[in-house]
Amino acid sequence: MLLPTLDWHPQPRLEPLHLDWLARAGVEVAVLRLDRIDPLISGNKWFKLVHYLRAAHEAGAEGVMSLGGAYSNHLHALAAAGKRFGFPTAGLLRGHPQDTPTVRDLEALGMELHWLGYGGYRERHAACFWGPWQVRYPHLHPVPEGGSGLPGAQGCMTWAASVREQLAALGWTDYHGWWLACGTGTSLAGLVLAEAGERPVYGALAVPPDHGVAQQVERIVAEAGHCKPRYELLDGSRGGFARVDAELTDFIETTTAIELEPLYTGKALMLLKAHVEAEAFAPGTRLVFVHTGGLQGRRGFE
Ligand SMILES: Cc1ncc(COP(=O)(O)O)c(C=O)c1O
């Protein structure tokens, strides 16, 4: 049953972030706490899924199937939503069977898992990929890896309204831009569409710059018919996706004001610090940092 799912409208809180390096530069940051909308359905994932779930409901499906790795935040949130709202889920996993905390959660949350190997997983963009899975699971609607694409981005557009509603409570009359981690660029594209050129969106790339994020953002923005996107992609990957170095670990451990993980949010905030310290933002600048979640994935690094 997908209908009860569509009635859930989580409202992420906007909270001030107090850090010495921000204070020294006179830059103010508020964090949109997507990580706190729910203990299990955490981060940007729900928002990227919601339009796919609506499409699944409209197509008469009972549940959904999607793809991800053995630490996937996307599959984790999807499995948790299935358990919470009572719809069936199946997960197609990259590689060979692995026993990770995330995989154990997926099983406990009732997701049916299939390991595709590496070659099988690489086929996921092929036109015929979903055919056999739709035969096997005719009642499940396919959702692309990570909830990427325009429907995913459209679900993230609501963050702009959430922020505007909470500005006064922070004592802010306005804000000057957004800062967030990018994996596929879908979340960033949602904010670019929501801002419609009014304020810039800065994306800290969690993957190397040659991974096609810029093209993906351009594709989504063009598909939405928007022609004046205002955003900047900055390399926050520190040499590769999931590459974790001592400086990053130390930054996360010493930034006790907010819980971060090393793949996305830790790297994004660390890159913001470098930009603030390089005086990229004038004193008085007010930024919204989107906490995109991912804290469950930390267990792979502990
Ligand atoms: C915790 C976290 N933050 C950020 C992202 C990046 O989101 P997007 O793929 O929409 O750029 C992801 C997933 O890709 C994620 O799991």
The ligand as an SDF file (V2000), in Angstrom:
LIG
                    3D

 16 16  0  0  0  0  0  0  0  0999 V2000
   24.1380   11.3040    2.6080 C   0  0  0  0  0  0  0  0  0  0  0  0
   24.1080   11.7590    1.1920 C   0  0  0  0  0  0  0  0  0  0  0  0
   24.3210   13.0520    0.9240 N   0  0  0  0  0  0  0  0  0  0  0  0
   24.3050   13.5150   -0.3310 C   0  0  0  0  0  0  0  0  0  0  0  0
   24.0730   12.6760   -1.4010 C   0  0  0  0  0  0  0  0  0  0  0  0
   24.0970   13.2460   -2.7720 C   0  0  0  0  0  0  0  0  0  0  0  0
   22.8140   13.4620   -3.2620 O   0  0  0  0  0  0  0  0  0  0  0  0
   22.5850   13.6420   -4.8400 P   0  0  0  0  0  0  0  0  0  0  0  0
   22.8180   12.2920   -5.4420 O   0  0  0  0  0  0  0  0  0  0  0  0
   21.1840   14.0730   -4.9390 O   0  0  0  0  0  0  0  0  0  0  0  0
   23.5810   14.6200   -5.3380 O   0  0  0  0  0  0  0  0  0  0  0  0
   23.8350   11.3120   -1.1690 C   0  0  0  0  0  0  0  0  0  0  0  0
   23.5590   10.3460   -2.2500 C   0  0  0  0  0  0  0  0  0  0  0  0
   23.9580   10.3520   -3.3390 O   0  0  0  0  0  0  0  0  0  0  0  0
   23.8610   10.8330    0.1670 C   0  0  0  0  0  0  0  0  0  0  0  0
   23.6620    9.5330    0.4460 O   0  0  0  0  0  0  0  0  0  0  0  0
  1  2  1  0
  2  3  1  0
  2 15  2  0
  3  4  2  0
  4  5  1  0
  5  6  1  0
  5 12  2  0
  6  7  1  0
  7  8  1  0
  8  9  2  0
  8 10  1  0
  8 11  1  0
 12 13  1  0
 12 15  1  0
 13 14  2  0
 15 16  1  0
M  END
$$$$
